[in-house]
Amino acid sequence: MSKPLKIFDEVYIVGGPTISNPSDCMAYLVGCGKELALIDTGSSEDISILEENIKKLGYNQNNLSTIFFNSFSYRPCWWCFKL
């Protein structure tokens, strides 16, 4: 798998088929001052890769305060339990 990608200032791709898990959709991290937002969470099969990618960018996943879902998954979103 490859590393997270910066696409704009404070906007990064932290998950996707070639970044985290082949079954993941694209997951975007947005820096919002002291807080972070995640746009989609991938397939939720293994969030440890997303956590690692957030750390690689110098952010702390504990600052994640907002998650936007753009699709429904039958798998539970483990991030939601961490918020």
C-alpha positions in Angstrom: 0.0 0.0 0.0 1.1 3.6 -0.6 1.4 6.5 1.8 -1.2 9.2 2.4 -1.4 12.0 -0.2 -1.7 15.7 0.2 -4.2 17.1 -2.4 -4.7 20.7 -1.0 -3.6 22.6 2.0 -4.9 20.7 5.0 -6.7 18.1 2.8 -5.3 14.6 2.4 -6.2 11.2 1.1 -5.6 8.8 4.0 -7.5 5.7 2.6 -8.5 4.1 -0.6 -7.9 0.9 -2.6 -4.2 1.5 -3.2 -3.5 3.4 0.1 -5.2 1.4 2.9 -7.3 -1.6 1.8 -8.5 -2.9 -1.6 -12.1 -2.7 -0.5 -11.9 0.9 0.8 -13.4 3.8 -0.9 -11.4 7.1 -0.8 -11.1 8.5 2.7 -10.2 12.2 3.1 -8.7 13.9 6.2 -9.4 17.6 6.6 -7.4 19.7 9.1 -9.7 22.2 10.7 -7.5 24.1 13.2 -7.3 22.0 16.3 -9.9 19.5 15.1 -9.9 17.0 12.3 -12.7 15.9 10.0 -12.8 12.6 8.1 -14.8 12.3 4.9 -15.7 8.6 4.7 -14.0 5.8 6.6 -13.2 3.3 4.0 -14.7 -0.2 4.4 -14.1 -0.2 8.2 -12.4 -3.6 7.8 -9.1 -2.3 9.4 -9.0 1.2 10.7 -5.4 0.8 11.9 -4.1 1.7 8.5 -6.1 4.9 8.5 -4.9 5.7 12.0 -1.3 5.1 10.9 -1.8 7.4 7.9 -3.2 10.2 10.0 -0.1 9.9 12.3 2.3 9.9 9.3 0.8 13.3 8.4 1.7 14.6 11.9 -1.9 14.6 13.2 -3.4 12.9 16.2 -6.4 10.8 15.5 -7.8 11.7 18.9 -8.4 15.2 17.4 -10.9 13.7 15.0 -14.3 15.3 15.9 -16.4 15.0 12.7 -17.0 12.2 10.2 -19.0 12.6 7.0 -20.4 9.5 5.4 -21.1 9.4 1.7 -22.4 5.9 1.6 -23.9 3.3 3.8 -21.9 0.2 4.9 -23.3 -2.8 6.7 -20.1 -2.9 8.8 -20.0 -0.8 11.9 -17.9 2.3 11.9 -15.3 1.8 14.6 -14.3 5.5 14.4 -17.8 6.3 15.8 -17.1 4.4 18.9 -13.8 6.3 19.4 -15.4 9.8 19.2 
